[in-house]
Amino acid sequence: MLLISSFVRASSQILVSECRSTSQVAFKQREMHDKLRCVKSMVGVQTVISERRREQSANKLKA
């Protein structure tokens, strides 16, 4: 009886650790995806800002 309960406990711990590792992997993937999206949006903002600066400098040259 003791052997069965220890086996059940060990197998449940293995399941829990596997579940944790898969959720951590999913979390890391989501985190990386969010970071990529953030970087892409920052790059987009940077290009918009540089384009506006270019337009402003072109307007200053015209005036």
RAKADA-V102755 format. One record per residue. N is the residue number from 1. RES is the residue in three letters. PHI is phi in whole degrees, -180 to 180 (999 if undefined). OMEGA is omega in radians with two decimals (NA if undefined). Layout:
((N/RES/PHI/OMEGA) (N/RES/PHI/OMEGA))
//
This chain:
((1/MET/999/3.13) (2/LEU/-64/-3.14) (3/LEU/-61/-3.13) (4/ILE/-64/-3.10) (5/SER/-66/3.12) (6/SER/-69/3.10) (7/PHE/-65/3.12) (8/VAL/-62/-3.14) (9/ARG/-63/-3.13) (10/ALA/-64/-3.11) (11/SER/-68/3.11) (12/SER/-69/3.08) (13/GLN/-65/3.11) (14/ILE/-62/3.13) (15/LEU/-61/-3.13) (16/VAL/-63/-3.12) (17/SER/-67/3.09) (18/GLU/-64/3.14) (19/CYS/-62/3.12) (20/ARG/-61/-3.09) (21/SER/-65/3.13) (22/THR/-68/3.12) (23/SER/-68/3.09) (24/GLN/-65/3.11) (25/VAL/-63/3.13) (26/ALA/-62/3.13) (27/PHE/-64/3.13) (28/LYS/-62/3.13) (29/GLN/-62/3.13) (30/ARG/-64/3.13) (31/GLU/-61/3.12) (32/MET/-63/3.14) (33/HIS/-62/3.12) (34/ASP/-63/3.13) (35/LYS/-63/3.12) (36/LEU/-62/3.14) (37/ARG/-62/3.12) (38/CYS/-62/3.14) (39/VAL/-63/3.14) (40/LYS/-61/-3.14) (41/SER/-67/3.10) (42/MET/-64/3.11) (43/VAL/-63/3.10) (44/GLY/-61/3.11) (45/VAL/-63/3.14) (46/GLN/-61/-3.13) (47/THR/-66/3.11) (48/VAL/-62/-3.13) (49/ILE/-63/-3.12) (50/SER/-65/3.09) (51/GLU/-64/3.13) (52/ARG/-64/3.11) (53/ARG/-63/3.11) (54/ARG/-61/3.12) (55/GLU/-62/-3.13) (56/GLN/-63/-3.14) (57/SER/-67/3.09) (58/ALA/-66/3.12) (59/ASN/-66/3.12) (60/LYS/-65/3.13) (61/LEU/-65/3.13) (62/LYS/-67/-3.09) (63/ALA/-80/NA))
//
